[in-house]
């Protein structure tokens, strides 16, 4: 039987108070320090929520992140911030990083933005979320002489250095966001370069739990490739993947199931999630199962997002109940 | 310059509301900055006569004495004159009366509940609703604002109206999705979305467009910023447009921005009543990019529609030079092979820019259009 856990798999929405504060910041009505304090308070609230739902790791909700790339790329030399660009099939936008030279990291710069001091207060393994090399190499505006593979390898080496530094600061879980792997997947010929691009990461992941999380596309065609990546868990977005199409899975890997859909405000049915988990567990025999949102929940307001998150422990409870039904005479003692 | 001459310049969307308008709408006394702002813009645009009693009171900061309705009218009149004074040939009121393009129309309908704010980018958000019942239009909307503009505009008017596809795409679809049994994956979402889109087009958009036409609107821009969001839903955009304009007669155009326009063809050829597409191009020729090649779509598909060419970046304060604007216009005209099919506008509404920046961008744009006109001989369209 596979173990089952759950976690936040992307940024969480800002609260209405934070929405108002950040708007005020832009309009010059609040000071940056004041808004930073609000961010930190809101991060503590998300950490409490993560604890409450029984998450296996904590993120704090990444509330201050402006998009997948920021603030990470803002800490790099050789990369500037470009024009607004549509974020996949959503009504939201990111600023496309412009790579003008081989990116160089500034040790310590990104770690400062993560508020690890807060994350450690949750007494659960801290998780950091980063743009994976396939997605990063496909979404940046690369104006250097590097081809895409060269850039992806440089990116992986950068991430590896960051991860080593963060591991020293107590980070235990690392997740790479790879929407492009399913939204614009590599051809069969390109699969080897994806593995080559990921290779520099492998040594840095020793001793950590690592995930590749995909969303905004059908995970079924790339599931065999995902199984070859040097991470423990690979996640797919069930909002865009027909569970019936998932046939085979790599032995020994954990399967991430993005079973919360940020494209609808309706909370999911925990019984339906439990049914899917049982079906996929039976068919794919993953080493472990990890439940989360497919695409990040920050595209849903905070109220519906909280309701959705609470569905996950309900689904887990249903599954555990089925595996360990209370005995006829037990429980009342 | 008029619309009958080459390269007409046109409004496309909302402008930033001046602080005197925002404070005045709250009935607050105008602070010194707001009063100074009002005085400065009055000097530039003379949007009401100097002896106007409301202007006099507002310049003294007495907004409560003026009253919300009159302040709102003054705001609309100011932004209308702002656009006219910047030299645009086709104008509106900078959407001075609207909260924004999604929330306002949705509030005119039953069958929706607002759930909270969702981020568009950085610290920009919009309030997002869920469809929770059948769409019920309370009454056609935008009529009062249109009547006001029609009465006061010196230049030809084009009214922007948010399209049904975008209203649906920017809402959550609880009502129709609940009817889908089993796991609600992409197929279920798509089927539910089509139902919502068609309902919105028939029950909300069409009656509103008809009422606007009855009030004299003859140039209507359907705003569909969401149209390029889902590359496999171009047919739904077309269906939504065709449902909305069925049986109606006006000049219809469609504004879409920041999208891969190639994904819209060939489906968009079936949008027979749409005579112009307004697309953004201001960032498509920078940094060695060649985004103008997308205009070749028109030739590839023998599409004789007009283009509303976005030549002004709405996300950055940098002011495009008139020469750059001229070159963009002429390039588009060359690709289309017919200068008469090129209209000129910003990429999208300039509401995220200050009025000073918007003014500088728009005046540069009108100067650039004049230079382009002069270069091709300035003939009538």
Contacts between the chains, C-beta under 8 A, distances in Angstrom:
chain1	res1	chain2	res2	distance
A	13	B	116	7.9
A	13	B	118	7.4
A	13	B	119	7.4
A	14	B	117	7.9
A	14	B	119	7.0
A	16	B	116	6.3
A	16	B	117	6.4
A	19	B	117	4.6
A	19	B	125	5.4
A	22	B	123	3.9
A	23	B	123	6.0
A	23	B	125	7.2
A	25	B	123	6.5
A	26	B	123	4.9
A	26	B	124	8.0
A	66	B	121	7.6
A	66	B	122	5.0
A	67	B	121	7.3
A	67	B	122	7.9
A	83	B	283	5.3
A	83	B	313	7.9
A	83	B	315	6.6
A	83	B	316	8.0
A	84	B	121	5.8
A	84	B	258	7.0
A	84	B	315	5.5
A	85	B	258	7.4
A	86	B	228	7.4
A	86	B	229	7.0
A	86	B	258	5.4
A	86	B	259	6.9
A	89	B	229	5.2
A	89	B	230	4.9
A	89	B	231	7.6
A	90	B	229	6.8
A	91	B	118	7.8
A	91	B	120	6.4
A	91	B	126	8.0
A	91	B	169	6.8
A	91	B	170	5.6
A	91	B	225	7.7
A	91	B	226	6.0
A	91	B	229	6.5
A	92	B	118	7.7
A	92	B	119	6.1
A	92	B	120	5.6
A	92	B	121	6.0
A	93	B	120	6.6
A	93	B	121	4.0
A	93	B	258	7.2
A	94	B	121	7.0
A	95	B	121	7.7
A	95	B	122	7.9
A	141	B	287	7.6
A	143	B	287	7.5
A	238	B	183	7.3
A	238	B	185	6.9
A	239	B	184	8.0
A	239	B	185	6.2
A	239	B	186	6.9
A	239	B	189	7.7
A	240	B	185	7.1
A	240	B	186	5.5
A	241	B	185	7.6
A	242	B	185	6.1
A	243	B	183	6.9
A	261	B	184	7.0
A	263	B	172	8.0
A	263	B	189	6.6
A	264	B	172	5.6
A	264	B	173	6.9
A	264	B	174	7.3
A	264	B	177	6.0
A	264	B	184	6.8
A	264	B	189	6.9
A	265	B	115	5.7
A	265	B	130	4.9
A	265	B	172	3.9
A	265	B	174	6.2
A	266	B	172	7.3
A	266	B	174	5.2
A	266	B	177	6.1
A	266	B	178	7.0
A	266	B	184	7.5
A	272	B	182	7.6
A	272	B	183	6.2
A	276	B	183	6.7
A	298	B	119	6.5
A	299	B	118	5.9
A	299	B	119	7.5
A	300	B	118	7.1
A	301	B	115	5.1
A	301	B	116	2.7
A	301	B	117	6.0
A	301	B	118	6.0
A	301	B	128	6.7
A	302	B	116	6.3
A	303	B	115	6.4
A	303	B	116	5.6
A	304	B	115	5.8
A	304	B	116	7.4
